């Protein structure tokens, strides 16, 4: 089985010892994405909707770098500092995923690795080899 690490151009440098994503065979594991710009600055201030838009933008960039898209995501884990924000981010998720509906887990946490971040999302996607690609 092949293992490949992805560090995606335009994404902020990881804040610890990890990479943006790792592909193992046909599975792509996308590290938790925070609402940051390419320099690592917080985007969206205290607005969870704007932060969610940036998080899903960042996930989309990582997926594209690996030859995948939101329709390939099979599992999503969402971390919120306030579970009450769930209803606010649902429309943002729908914008990103369209009709695709991955398995999903939502967890409320006391804090995230970046001060001021209200949301972090990680994903697992199925990325078939070129020979096994869907038409």
C-alpha positions as CSV (number, residue, x, y, z in Angstrom):
1,X,0.0,0.0,0.0
2,X,1.3,3.4,-0.9
3,X,1.6,6.3,1.6
4,X,1.9,9.9,0.5
5,X,2.1,13.1,2.5
6,X,0.6,16.3,1.1
7,X,1.7,19.8,2.1
8,X,-0.6,22.0,0.0
9,X,0.7,25.3,-1.5
10,X,-1.3,28.2,-0.1
11,X,-2.1,26.5,3.2
12,X,-0.6,27.8,6.4
13,X,2.4,26.0,7.8
14,X,1.3,23.3,10.3
15,X,1.5,24.5,13.9
16,X,3.0,21.2,15.0
17,X,4.6,18.0,13.6
18,X,2.0,17.1,11.0
19,X,1.1,17.6,7.3
20,X,-2.1,18.8,5.5
21,X,-3.1,15.3,4.5
22,X,-1.9,11.7,4.2
23,X,-3.0,9.3,1.5
24,X,-2.9,5.6,2.4
25,X,-4.0,3.5,-0.5
26,X,-7.3,4.9,-1.7
27,X,-8.0,6.8,1.6
28,X,-7.1,10.4,2.1
29,X,-6.9,11.7,5.7
30,X,-7.2,15.5,5.9
31,X,-5.8,17.0,9.1
32,X,-8.0,19.2,11.1
33,X,-8.4,22.5,9.3
34,X,-8.7,25.8,11.2
35,X,-10.1,29.1,9.9
36,X,-6.8,30.5,8.8
37,X,-5.3,32.2,5.8
38,X,-2.1,31.2,4.0
39,X,0.0,32.9,6.6
40,X,-1.8,31.3,9.6
41,X,-3.8,34.3,10.5
42,X,-7.3,33.8,12.0
43,X,-10.1,34.5,9.4
44,X,-13.6,35.5,10.4
45,X,-13.0,37.0,13.9
46,X,-15.7,35.9,16.2
47,X,-18.1,34.9,13.4
48,X,-18.5,31.1,13.3
49,X,-20.1,31.2,9.8
50,X,-17.2,33.1,8.3
51,X,-14.8,30.8,10.1
52,X,-16.6,27.8,8.7
53,X,-16.5,29.2,5.2
54,X,-12.7,29.5,5.5
55,X,-12.4,26.0,7.0
56,X,-14.3,24.4,4.1
57,X,-12.3,26.5,1.6
58,X,-9.1,25.1,3.1
59,X,-10.4,21.5,3.1
60,X,-11.4,22.0,-0.5
61,X,-7.9,23.1,-1.4
62,X,-6.4,20.0,0.3
63,X,-8.9,17.7,-1.4
64,X,-8.1,19.2,-4.8
65,X,-4.4,18.8,-4.3
66,X,-4.9,15.1,-3.8
67,X,-7.3,14.7,-6.8
68,X,-10.5,14.6,-4.8
69,X,-13.5,16.8,-4.0
70,X,-16.2,17.1,-1.4
71,X,-18.2,14.3,-3.1
72,X,-15.3,12.0,-2.2
73,X,-15.5,12.7,1.5
74,X,-16.8,9.6,3.4
75,X,-16.3,10.9,7.0
76,X,-16.2,14.3,8.6
77,X,-15.5,15.3,12.1
78,X,-16.5,18.8,13.2
79,X,-15.1,20.4,16.4
80,X,-17.0,23.4,17.8
81,X,-16.2,25.5,20.9
82,X,-20.0,25.9,21.2
83,X,-22.3,23.1,20.0
84,X,-25.1,25.7,19.8
85,X,-23.3,27.0,16.6
86,X,-24.2,23.7,14.8
87,X,-27.3,25.2,13.1
88,X,-25.4,28.2,11.9
89,X,-22.8,26.2,10.0
90,X,-25.2,23.7,8.4
91,X,-25.8,26.0,5.4
92,X,-22.0,26.4,4.9
93,X,-21.6,22.6,4.9
94,X,-24.4,22.3,2.3
95,X,-22.6,24.9,0.1
96,X,-19.5,22.8,0.2
97,X,-21.0,19.4,-0.1
98,X,-24.0,19.9,-2.3
99,X,-26.0,16.7,-2.4
100,X,-23.1,14.6,-1.0
101,X,-23.7,13.6,2.7
102,X,-20.7,12.1,4.4
103,X,-20.8,10.2,7.7
104,X,-20.3,12.9,10.4
105,X,-19.4,13.5,14.0
106,X,-19.8,16.7,15.9
107,X,-17.9,17.3,19.1
108,X,-17.9,20.3,21.4
109,X,-14.5,21.2,22.8
110,X,-13.3,23.7,25.4
111,X,-10.7,25.2,23.1
112,X,-8.9,24.7,19.8
113,X,-5.2,25.0,19.0
114,X,-5.5,28.5,17.6
115,X,-6.8,31.2,20.0
116,X,-10.1,32.7,18.7
117,X,-10.9,29.7,16.5
118,X,-14.5,28.5,16.9
119,X,-14.4,25.5,14.5
120,X,-12.0,22.9,13.2
121,X,-12.9,20.1,10.8
122,X,-11.1,17.0,9.7
123,X,-12.1,14.6,6.9
124,X,-11.5,11.2,5.3
125,X,-12.0,10.9,1.6
126,X,-12.0,8.0,-0.8
127,X,-9.6,8.7,-3.7
128,X,-9.4,5.8,-6.1
129,X,-6.3,5.2,-8.1
130,X,-6.5,6.4,-11.7
131,X,-7.4,3.0,-12.9
132,X,-10.3,2.8,-10.5
133,X,-11.6,6.3,-11.0
134,X,-15.3,6.8,-11.4
135,X,-16.4,8.2,-14.8
